[in-house]
Amino acid sequence: MSKETLVFVLGILVFFTSFLGVPSEYKEWILIVSGILLIGAGYTLRRNAFLKSLEHESGERRGDAFTESDVVVQETVPHHKDTERVI
């Protein structure tokens, strides 16, 4: 069973538990176990989605970044007798 299916089935189970006439002691355990499983499945789904996004984006987060335009000035500095080096 995939994690997505597990989340779906547990959601249905949690929803219908109160309508099925389940004794309160069983209902409490069903809800506790379902909650723990939903937390685990949700965490792993979110973690996998995050790791896939890092894989596709070379580790960079999405978003617009503001950069101010700046004029680049190149200076020439003598390096040896007859050659110049650009910095």
Backbone as numpy.savetxt, mean C-alpha at the origin, in Angstrom:
# Nx Ny Nz CAx CAy CAz Cx Cy Cz
-8.91 -21.04 -1.18 -9.76 -19.87 -1.18 -8.87 -18.64 -1.18
-9.14 -17.72 -2.08 -8.33 -16.51 -2.15 -8.69 -15.57 -1.00
-7.83 -14.62 -0.75 -8.06 -13.67 0.34 -9.28 -12.80 0.07
-9.48 -12.45 -1.20 -10.65 -11.65 -1.55 -11.94 -12.40 -1.26
-11.97 -13.69 -1.59 -13.15 -14.52 -1.33 -13.36 -14.68 0.17
-12.27 -14.85 0.91 -12.37 -14.97 2.36 -12.99 -13.72 2.97
-12.56 -12.56 2.54 -13.12 -11.31 3.05 -14.61 -11.23 2.72
-14.99 -11.61 1.52 -16.39 -11.57 1.10 -17.25 -12.53 1.93
-16.80 -13.77 2.09 -17.57 -14.77 2.84 -17.68 -14.38 4.32
-16.59 -13.91 4.90 -16.65 -13.50 6.30 -17.56 -12.29 6.49
-17.57 -11.39 5.53 -18.48 -10.25 5.60 -19.93 -10.69 5.58
-20.25 -11.64 4.73 -21.62 -12.18 4.68 -21.95 -12.89 6.00
-21.00 -13.67 6.53 -21.21 -14.37 7.78 -21.47 -13.39 8.93
-20.70 -12.35 9.01 -20.88 -11.35 10.06 -22.23 -10.67 9.91
-22.63 -10.36 8.69 -23.89 -9.68 8.45 -25.08 -10.55 8.86
-25.07 -11.82 8.46 -26.22 -12.68 8.70 -26.21 -13.37 10.07
-25.15 -13.27 10.83 -25.08 -13.93 12.13 -26.19 -13.46 13.05
-26.50 -12.18 13.04 -27.55 -11.69 13.93 -28.95 -12.10 13.47
-29.13 -12.41 12.19 -30.45 -12.77 11.66 -30.72 -14.27 11.66
-29.72 -15.10 11.90 -29.88 -16.55 11.79 -30.35 -17.22 13.08
-30.47 -16.49 14.15 -30.90 -17.09 15.42 -29.82 -17.90 16.09
-28.57 -17.53 15.88 -27.45 -18.22 16.51 -27.42 -17.85 17.99
-27.23 -18.84 18.88 -27.13 -18.50 20.32 -26.04 -17.46 20.57
-26.24 -16.63 21.57 -25.35 -15.49 21.80 -23.90 -15.91 22.06
-23.68 -17.05 22.74 -22.30 -17.49 23.00 -21.60 -17.86 21.70
-22.29 -18.57 20.81 -21.71 -18.92 19.51 -21.52 -17.67 18.64
-22.50 -16.78 18.73 -22.43 -15.55 17.93 -21.19 -14.74 18.32
-20.93 -14.68 19.63 -19.75 -13.94 20.09 -18.46 -14.54 19.53
-18.33 -15.86 19.57 -17.13 -16.51 19.05 -17.02 -16.38 17.54
-18.15 -16.49 16.85 -18.13 -16.33 15.40 -17.64 -14.94 15.02
-18.15 -13.93 15.73 -17.75 -12.55 15.42 -16.28 -12.29 15.77
-15.81 -12.84 16.88 -14.40 -12.65 17.27 -13.46 -13.29 16.25
-13.74 -14.54 15.89 -12.88 -15.26 14.94 -12.96 -14.61 13.56
-14.16 -14.21 13.15 -14.31 -13.54 11.85 -13.55 -12.22 11.83
-13.62 -11.49 12.91 -12.90 -10.22 13.00 -11.40 -10.39 12.90
-10.88 -11.39 13.59 -9.44 -11.65 13.55 -9.01 -12.05 12.13
-9.81 -12.92 11.50 -9.49 -13.34 10.13 -9.60 -12.18 9.15
-10.60 -11.30 9.33 -10.73 -10.14 8.46 -9.55 -9.18 8.62
-9.10 -9.00 9.84 -7.94 -8.13 10.07 -6.71 -8.70 9.37
-6.48 -10.01 9.53 -5.32 -10.64 8.90 -5.39 -10.58 7.38
-6.56 -10.91 6.82 -6.71 -10.88 5.36 -6.59 -9.46 4.83
-7.20 -8.50 5.51 -7.11 -7.10 5.07 -5.69 -6.58 5.12
-4.96 -6.95 6.16 -3.56 -6.52 6.27 -2.72 -7.09 5.13
-2.87 -8.38 4.86 -2.05 -8.98 3.81 -2.43 -8.45 2.43
-3.73 -8.20 2.19 -4.15 -7.61 0.91 -3.55 -6.23 0.73
-3.61 -5.42 1.78 -3.07 -4.05 1.70 -1.56 -4.08 1.52
-0.88 -4.97 2.24 0.57 -5.07 2.14 0.99 -5.50 0.73
0.28 -6.48 0.17 0.60 -6.93 -1.19 0.37 -5.82 -2.21
-0.69 -5.05 -2.05 -0.95 -3.94 -2.96 0.15 -2.88 -2.85
0.60 -2.61 -1.63 1.67 -1.63 -1.43 2.98 -2.10 -2.05
3.31 -3.38 -1.85 4.55 -3.90 -2.42 4.50 -3.92 -3.94
3.34 -4.20 -4.53 3.20 -4.14 -5.99 3.39 -2.72 -6.50
2.87 -1.74 -5.76 3.02 -0.36 -6.20 4.49 0.06 -6.15
5.24 -0.44 -5.18 6.66 -0.12 -5.12 7.41 -0.79 -6.27
6.98 -1.99 -6.62 7.61 -2.72 -7.71 7.47 -1.98 -9.04
6.29 -1.45 -9.29 6.01 -0.79 -10.57 6.53 0.64 -10.63
6.78 1.24 -9.49 7.18 2.64 -9.48 8.62 2.85 -9.03
9.39 1.85 -9.03 10.81 1.92 -8.65 10.99 2.48 -7.25
10.09 2.17 -6.35 10.22 2.61 -4.97 9.79 4.02 -4.70
9.29 4.71 -5.70 8.87 6.09 -5.50 7.37 6.15 -5.32
6.93 7.06 -4.48 5.51 7.25 -4.28 4.94 8.13 -5.37
3.66 7.92 -5.65 3.00 8.76 -6.63 2.69 10.11 -6.02
2.55 11.10 -6.85 2.18 12.42 -6.38 2.93 13.48 -7.15
2.35 14.62 -7.14 2.99 15.73 -7.82 4.02 16.36 -6.91
5.14 16.66 -7.46 6.19 17.31 -6.69 6.43 18.69 -7.28
6.54 19.66 -6.43 6.77 21.02 -6.88 8.27 21.26 -6.94
8.73 21.72 -8.07 10.11 22.13 -8.20 10.13 23.52 -8.81
10.90 24.36 -8.23 10.99 25.72 -8.73 12.01 25.76 -9.86
11.64 26.42 -10.93 12.57 26.49 -12.05 13.70 27.44 -11.67
14.88 27.08 -12.13 16.06 27.86 -11.79 16.95 27.92 -13.02
17.59 29.04 -13.18 18.49 29.21 -14.31 19.83 28.58 -13.94
20.34 27.74 -14.81 21.62 27.08 -14.58 22.70 27.89 -15.29
23.70 28.28 -14.53 24.81 29.05 -15.09 26.04 28.16 -15.06
26.70 28.04 -16.21 27.91 27.23 -16.27 29.12 28.16 -16.28
30.06 27.80 -15.45 31.30 28.57 -15.41 32.41 27.71 -15.96
33.38 28.36 -16.59 34.53 27.62 -17.08 35.71 27.91 -16.17
36.38 26.84 -15.81 37.55 26.95 -14.93 38.71 26.29 -15.64
39.84 26.97 -15.70 40.99 26.34 -16.36 41.41 25.07 -15.61
41.63 24.02 -16.40 41.98 22.74 -15.80 43.47 22.43 -16.02
43.89 22.50 -17.25 45.29 22.32 -17.59 45.70 23.50 -18.47
46.82 23.38 -19.04 47.34 24.48 -19.84 46.39 24.86 -20.98
45.97 23.86 -21.79 45.23 24.20 -22.99 43.75 23.80 -22.93
43.31 23.15 -21.88 41.92 22.68 -21.83 41.17 23.41 -20.73
39.87 23.51 -20.93 39.01 24.11 -19.91 38.00 23.07 -19.46
37.58 23.14 -18.22 36.61 22.21 -17.67 35.34 22.96 -17.31
34.18 22.39 -17.65 32.90 23.02 -17.33 32.41 22.44 -16.03
32.00 23.34 -15.13 31.48 22.90 -13.83 29.96 22.96 -13.87
